[in-house]
Amino acid sequence: MIIETTTASTLALIAVITAVTIVTRFGGVFLMSFVTISPRIESFINTMASSVLIAIIVPMAVSGDAGAVAALLVTAGTMLALRKPLPAIAAGIAAAGIVRLLI
């Protein structure tokens, strides 16, 4: 499939992606409104979130540059030390920036 990269087609693609995202977000909430959240389902949801995060991070750690690896290590260390995601994310971004600036 070939799509011309004009301004109109780019905006159309952004609109389609936005619509699909909104439909899946609200659709998931709508479907889950019919499901009783038992401890087993809650455990599954929490575990699934961790699995998705790991699936994103591991390839970056294996094939990423020094900045990506530094960001991963600093973020993990800060998260373990502080147990707060926002400072951990900020520290990881700063580590990636510093390493990429120096190397």
Solvent accessible surface area in square Angstrom, and as a share of the most:
residue,aa,sasa,rsa
1,M,212,0.95
2,I,161,0.82
3,I,73,0.37
4,E,124,0.56
5,T,128,0.75
6,T,75,0.44
7,T,104,0.61
8,A,74,0.58
9,S,22,0.14
10,T,62,0.36
11,L,110,0.54
12,A,53,0.41
13,L,77,0.38
14,I,97,0.49
15,A,59,0.46
16,V,88,0.51
17,I,111,0.57
18,T,64,0.37
19,A,52,0.41
20,V,86,0.49
21,T,64,0.37
22,I,84,0.42
23,V,103,0.59
24,T,87,0.50
25,R,171,0.62
26,F,141,0.59
27,G,27,0.26
28,G,33,0.31
29,V,106,0.61
30,F,123,0.51
31,L,117,0.58
32,M,78,0.35
33,S,82,0.53
34,F,146,0.61
35,V,60,0.34
36,T,117,0.68
37,I,88,0.45
38,S,42,0.27
39,P,116,0.73
40,R,205,0.75
41,I,56,0.28
42,E,91,0.41
43,S,62,0.40
44,F,123,0.51
45,I,78,0.39
46,N,90,0.46
47,T,80,0.46
48,M,89,0.40
49,A,65,0.50
50,S,57,0.37
51,S,53,0.34
52,V,79,0.45
53,L,102,0.51
54,I,103,0.52
55,A,67,0.52
56,I,116,0.59
57,I,48,0.24
58,V,77,0.44
59,P,72,0.45
60,M,75,0.33
61,A,37,0.28
62,V,123,0.71
63,S,96,0.62
64,G,30,0.29
65,D,77,0.40
66,A,50,0.39
67,G,1,0.01
68,A,7,0.06
69,V,50,0.28
70,A,19,0.15
71,A,18,0.14
72,L,35,0.18
73,L,115,0.57
74,V,57,0.33
75,T,41,0.24
76,A,47,0.37
77,G,38,0.37
78,T,26,0.15
79,M,74,0.33
80,L,128,0.64
81,A,82,0.63
82,L,95,0.47
83,R,178,0.65
84,K,123,0.52
85,P,81,0.51
86,L,138,0.68
87,P,53,0.33
88,A,1,0.01
89,I,90,0.46
90,A,58,0.45
91,A,30,0.23
92,G,3,0.03
93,I,123,0.62
94,A,51,0.40
95,A,14,0.11
96,A,12,0.10
97,G,42,0.41
98,I,99,0.50
99,V,34,0.20
100,R,130,0.48
101,L,145,0.72
102,L,138,0.68
103,I,156,0.79
